[in-house]
Amino acid sequence: MNENKNEFRDRGLPQNLQFRRLFGIMARFMDEKRAMDFHFAVANTDIVIPPTAQLDTFGNTIIRYFLACESMDRVGVCVLRHGSMSMMKPQIIAPSSYSRMLLDGFGSEAQRYADWLQEHSADLHILRYGYSLKNESFSEEQIHTTLEDLLDRIVKESEEKKDPFRAVVKGVDSPWDVCLIRLFWDVVHRSARKNIMDMAKHRMFERREGLPFKLHNEIEEAFTAAEKDRTLVKSLGALLQRHNVFAAYEDRFFKLMK
């Protein structure tokens, strides 16, 4: 099993290599054209000014992005996209839940990784991050200028505003959303250590009955609520299934059904 442990350890890789390895794996599950577009966007994305603020550990964080690129359709024209990303607070998930996510539609490599996660579940803490794009704050401009001049202007504006949640990205016109995934990865990578330390201070990695402390409490509260209101039994079952722990609570759950 030592071979598997070394195979799936990424901590020693530089950030950029970790990123390319991750998206190299993702690209295996795309059709050829989509994979080529994906790699093209990844290779041509540069975080010119990253947010100086780190992600909030216990709440959502709004990142304001300015994505500049050359137009694919018009010579001498650049496209500036401006919007907001709502970065969701990190959530602790059990290795068993992560294993199930990996195996949904993936192959033998994911199965080996899932087996390794299960074997070392007592020693692992997995954080799940996510984001959504806020359509109401999105704007797109086509500007007759060079990309270099456009970036110089945006960088100067950013330096003047000193907004810790502002990011400037140089990317591609299509698929431009992949450039934002690159920004998301960069922000998560720089925030994870702080998030972990904050959670540790609040004892959120402690385990009860083999589950993360917070998840254990959430399940207990859901059982208490369902005992008082039987209409909540269905949502309790969904909670147990979502975290892949239904078997551990099966007898207790079906007692509520009687």
N, C-alpha and C positions, 0 to 999 in steps of 0.2 A: 504493500500500500504506500510505501515511501515514494515510489515513482509517481503515483498520482498526486501526492502532496506537492512534489516539486513542479509537476506539470502545470498545476493550476495556481501557483503562487505568483502574483503580479507585483507585490509590494516593492521588490527590488528594481523594478523597471522605471526609467525616467517617465515623467508624466506624458510626454508626447508619444512615447512608444506604447505605454499603456492604452492611450486613446486609439492609436492606430490598430493595436491588436484587438481591442474591443470591437471596433467598427469593421475590422476585417472578418471577424466571426459573424457579425450581423449581415454582412454583404453576401455570405454564403447562402442565405435563405431568400435572396432576391433574384428576379430574372436578370439576364445578362445586361440589358440596357440600363435597368434601374441601378444595378451594382456599379456599372461604369460611371453613371451620373453621380452616384453617391461618393465614390472614390475621388472623382474630379472635384466635388465640392469640398470634401475633407482636405484634399491636398492644397486647395487654393483659398483656404480660410485662415485669417490671421486676426488674433485678438489684439488690436492696436492699443486700446486702453481698457483694461479689465475693471470691473467694479472694485473699489478699495474696501468696501464693506463685505463682511462675510454673511452667510445665510443665517437667519434667526433660527435658533434651535427649537423654540417652542411656539413659533408662529410663522405665517407665510411672509415671504419677502418679495417686493416688487422691484424688478430690474428694468431700467429704461435703456433700450438698445437703439443704436444708430448703425445700420448696416449699409455700407456703401459698396458699389460694384459698377463695372462697366456694362452698358446695355448689350444684350446679345443681338438685338435687332437693328440698332441705329449707331452708326459710327460717330464718334465724337460726343456721345451722350452717356451720362452716368445716371444710375438709379440710386436714390437714397430712400431707404425704408426705415421708418421710425415707429416704435411701438413699445409695449410693456409685456414683460414675462412675469407671471405670478408663479414664483418658486415655492412649492409647497413645503411645509415643515417636514424634516426627516422623520420617518417612522421606523421603529424597530420591528422586524419581522422574524419569525422563527425560521431556522434552517429548513425545517420540513415544509413550510409554506413556500420558501424560495425554491426548493427542489421541485415542487409541483409546478411552479411557474416555468422553470427551465425545461421540464419534460413535455410541456404542452406543445406538441408539434416539432420537437427537436429530436436529434438522433442519438447515436451511441456515445458520442463525446459528452453530450449533456447528461446522459445516464451515468457515466463514470464520475462526472463532477458531482452529481446529485448523491451518489453513493458515498463519495468522500465527505460531503457536507453532513450527511447523516452520521457518519462515523465520528466526526469531530464536532458535533452539534453543541456539546457542553462547553467547548472552548471558543465558540464563534459568536460574534454579534454582527448582524447584518442590518444595514440601514437602507431604507428605500427612499429615493428622492424622485420628485416629479415636477412638471411645470405645465402651465397652460398659457396660451397667448390671448391677450385681451383685445378683442376685435375693435372695441369702441375707441381705443387709443391709437389705432394703426393709421399710418399715412404713408403714401408713396409719391415720390417726386421724380420727374425726369429732368435732368439739368445738363445744359450744354457746357461742359467743362471737362477737364482731365480728372482722372481718378486721384492723382497725386494732389491736385489743387483742392479737390473736394474733401479729401481726408485732412489736409492741412487746416481747412476752415473748421471742420467738425472738432478736430483735436484742440484747436485754439479755444473754441467755444466751451469745450468740456473743461479745459484747464481753468478758464475764467469762472465757471459755475461751481467747480469743486464739489460736484454731487457724488457722494460715495456709492450711489446705486446706479450710476450711469456707465454704459459700456459703448465703446466704438469698435466696430468689427469691419474688416475688409473681407469681402466674400465674392460670391458669384451670383449671377442673375437667375440661374436655374440649375439645380433646385436650391433656392435661397434659404428654405427652412432648415436644411441640413447645417447651414452656417450657425443657426441658432442652437442646434444640438451641440455643436462644438463649443459655443459660449456656455451652455448649460453644464457641460462636462468640466470646463475650466473653473467655473464658480463652485461647483460641488467639490472638486479636487482640493481647492484652497480652503473650503469651509469645513470639511469633514472632521479634521482633527479637533477644532474648537467644538463642534457639535457633540463629538464623542466625549470630550472632557466635561461639557455642560451636563450631559446625560448621566455620566458617572457620578458627578457631584450630587445629583438628585436620586441616586441609587436606582436608576432605571434599567441597569443591566443585571441587577440581582434577579435570581430565579426562584420561583416557587413551584414545586411539583413539576420541575423540568421545563417550565415556561418562563419567559421574561416577566418580571414583576408587574409591569403595566398591563400586559396581555392577561395575566392571571386575574388581576383585579377587574379588568373589563369583563371577563367571562363570568366572574362571580357576581358582579353587579347585574349582568344580563340575566343570570339565573334568578336572582332575587326579584327582578322586575317581572320576569315571566311567571314566577310563582304567584305574584299578586294580580297579574293581568295576563290571562291565557292567550290573548290575541298577539302577545309578543313572542310566543313560542317559535313561530316561523322565523322571525328575525334572529332569535337565539341560534336556531339550527344553521342559518346562513352564516352567522359569525363563526361557529365551530367548523363548518365546512371550509370557509375562506382561509382559516388558519391551519387547516388540515389536522385538527385535533378532535374531530367528532368521535373517533373510536374511544378515546380516553374518557369521554363524558357520556358515552352512549347510554349506559344504564340509567344514569341520573336524568338524562334528557327524556327517555321514554317514560319515566315515572310521571313526568309532567303531562304526558299524553293520556294518562288514565283518567 
